[in-house]
């Protein structure tokens, strides 16, 4: 897949965020890079992707601790359903800030 400069910057930003999330790999795969490039081609705003990362991470981190722990996230594709969910039903104003604050209180998340 050939990427122009804007696409490369977008993909790099998405992958940088993805790799800093808890329970994600230490390196992006070729498939992760391709998934990020497809998001760019679809013109998915970075704000939507950031919101999806925060929402999915909050759902994983803030779930009932008595439940069986979830397996690590192995692919950027894990977040695609949450991205679609946010595109269909945008989050209320201020909710992303609330999620960011909540996650900072429970774990170190630098996004």
C-alpha positions as CSV (number, residue, x, y, z in Angstrom):
1,X,0.0,0.0,0.0
2,X,1.5,3.3,-1.1
3,X,1.0,6.1,1.4
4,X,1.4,9.8,0.9
5,X,2.8,12.1,3.7
6,X,-0.6,12.8,5.2
7,X,-1.5,9.2,5.3
8,X,1.9,8.2,6.9
9,X,1.4,10.9,9.6
10,X,-2.1,9.7,10.3
11,X,-1.1,6.0,10.5
12,X,1.9,6.9,12.7
13,X,-0.3,8.8,15.1
14,X,-2.9,6.0,15.3
15,X,-0.2,3.3,15.9
16,X,1.6,5.5,18.4
17,X,-1.7,5.8,20.5
18,X,-2.5,2.1,20.0
19,X,0.9,0.9,21.2
20,X,0.8,3.1,24.3
21,X,-2.5,1.5,25.4
22,X,-2.5,-1.1,28.2
23,X,-2.5,-4.7,27.0
24,X,-1.4,-4.0,23.4
25,X,1.7,-5.3,21.7
26,X,5.0,-3.6,21.9
27,X,5.2,-3.3,18.1
28,X,2.6,-2.8,15.4
29,X,2.2,-5.5,12.8
30,X,1.9,-5.0,9.1
31,X,-1.8,-5.7,9.5
32,X,-2.1,-3.0,12.1
33,X,-0.5,-0.5,9.7
34,X,-2.9,-1.6,6.9
35,X,-5.9,-1.2,9.3
36,X,-4.8,2.3,10.2
37,X,-4.3,3.2,6.5
38,X,-7.8,1.9,5.8
39,X,-9.1,4.2,8.5
40,X,-7.3,7.1,6.8
41,X,-8.8,6.2,3.5
42,X,-12.3,6.2,5.1
43,X,-11.5,9.6,6.5
44,X,-12.2,8.5,10.1
45,X,-11.3,11.6,12.3
46,X,-8.5,11.1,14.7
47,X,-10.8,12.3,17.5
48,X,-13.1,9.3,16.8
49,X,-10.2,6.9,17.0
50,X,-8.9,8.4,20.2
51,X,-12.4,8.2,21.7
52,X,-12.7,4.5,20.6
53,X,-9.3,3.7,22.2
54,X,-10.3,5.4,25.5
55,X,-13.8,3.8,25.5
56,X,-12.5,0.3,24.8
57,X,-9.7,0.6,27.3
58,X,-12.2,1.9,30.0
59,X,-14.5,-1.1,29.3
60,X,-11.5,-3.4,29.7
61,X,-10.0,-1.7,32.8
62,X,-13.1,-0.8,34.7
63,X,-14.9,-4.1,34.4
64,X,-15.8,-6.2,37.5
65,X,-12.5,-7.5,38.9
66,X,-14.2,-10.7,39.9
67,X,-14.6,-11.6,36.2
68,X,-11.9,-13.7,34.4
69,X,-9.2,-11.3,33.1
70,X,-9.3,-10.6,29.4
71,X,-6.6,-11.7,27.0
72,X,-4.2,-9.0,25.7
73,X,-5.2,-7.1,22.6
74,X,-3.3,-8.5,19.7
75,X,-4.5,-6.3,16.9
76,X,-5.7,-2.8,16.0
77,X,-8.7,-4.6,14.5
78,X,-9.9,-5.1,18.1
79,X,-10.9,-1.5,18.2
80,X,-12.7,-1.3,14.8
81,X,-16.1,-2.3,16.2
82,X,-15.9,0.5,18.9
83,X,-14.9,3.0,16.1
84,X,-18.0,2.0,14.2
85,X,-20.1,2.3,17.4
86,X,-18.9,5.9,17.9
87,X,-19.5,6.8,14.3
88,X,-23.1,5.5,14.6
89,X,-23.6,7.1,18.0
90,X,-21.2,9.9,18.9
91,X,-20.2,10.2,22.6
92,X,-21.7,13.0,24.6
93,X,-19.7,16.2,25.0
94,X,-17.2,15.9,27.7
95,X,-17.4,12.1,27.9
96,X,-13.9,11.6,26.5
97,X,-12.4,13.9,29.1
98,X,-14.3,11.9,31.8
99,X,-12.9,8.6,30.4
100,X,-9.4,10.0,30.3
101,X,-9.7,11.2,33.9
102,X,-11.2,7.9,35.1
103,X,-8.4,5.9,33.4
104,X,-5.7,8.1,34.8
105,X,-7.0,7.3,38.2
106,X,-6.9,3.6,37.7
107,X,-3.7,3.3,35.6
108,X,-1.1,5.3,33.8
109,X,-2.5,6.1,30.4
110,X,-0.7,8.8,28.4
111,X,-2.8,9.7,25.4
